[in-house]
Amino acid sequence: MRILLLLFGSILLSYGQEKVLFFQTDWGNQLSWNDFCERAKTSGYDGLEIWLPSGPDDQKALKAALKKHGLLLNLLHGTHKGLPFQESLELYKKGLEALMLWKPVLINSQTGSDFFSLEENKAFIEVANTLSSQYNIPVYHETHRGRFSYNLPDTNTYLNLIPDLKLTLDISHWMVVHESLLEGKDALLSTVKDRSHHIHARIGHAEGPQVNDPRAPEWNKALERHLGIWEEVIRNNWKKHKGVFTVTTEFGPADYMPTLPYTRIPVTDQWQANVYMMERLKKRLKLNK
């Protein structure tokens, strides 16, 4: 993965300040790694964000495709919520160390469980922060249903307790958890915005974590609310860190994507929805990339 680090370094040098790197999710992907990487590259993406394939042949094909198409890599990780705490913690640490060896740009972690205690969830965050410092690879903890960060008030509790806790902001989860677009909650969102270092760009609403089509006019209010929050996070990060911000477009496939009854045909095209999110953010941020 040394080629990825060299490529990322060259991007930082050539872009300078106030740039965004866009990553495509492989969620629901049915293409070969080569074809998937080719499509992501031609669609304007800088990299992929994926769960690492387990098989050695798949991993070899992934490495070759990333190198061939000049793409960066984010990796996903998570806590196994179905195991007892101590066993889950040990598995989390072992898996995270294995991902570090790939030297990704970042690791996005779906951390802990809403059924674990505060101290138990803290243990996962502390393991991640220790390994992140040891390997010099950022680990960002995603705001996600079912995890320690499943709602806004509890996430603020963890942020206040753990000064080096860094987030991936997927605010679509909180829209459905709190059954609102979080209007009037900007004071509570302040610390979250300040500690968010990566974004998952998907549009949620009061009744679900993903609208059926972000281009549809009936979702314009939800779209603008998400874009406004994301823009503030990105511009504040640019101002503070003078670096490149990362965004993964993360509209999911059926059945996360709403489908027609009986046939389960998705009501819109997942790839087009994700590319649309990238284009809207570029337009919003006035990026000339």
Secondary structure as UniProt FT lines:
FT   HELIX           2..15
FT   STRAND          19..25
FT   TURN            27..28
FT   HELIX           33..42
FT   TURN            43..44
FT   STRAND          47..51
FT   HELIX           56..69
FT   STRAND          72..78
FT   TURN            81..82
FT   HELIX           85..100
FT   TURN            101..102
FT   STRAND          106..110
FT   TURN            114..115
FT   HELIX           118..135
FT   STRAND          139..142
FT   TURN            145..146
FT   TURN            148..149
FT   HELIX           152..161
FT   TURN            163..164
FT   STRAND          167..169
FT   HELIX           172..177
FT   TURN            178..179
FT   TURN            183..184
FT   HELIX           186..194
FT   STRAND          196..201
FT   TURN            206..207
FT   TURN            214..215
FT   HELIX           217..219
FT   HELIX           220..241
FT   STRAND          244..249
FT   TURN            254..256
FT   TURN            261..263
FT   HELIX           270..285
//
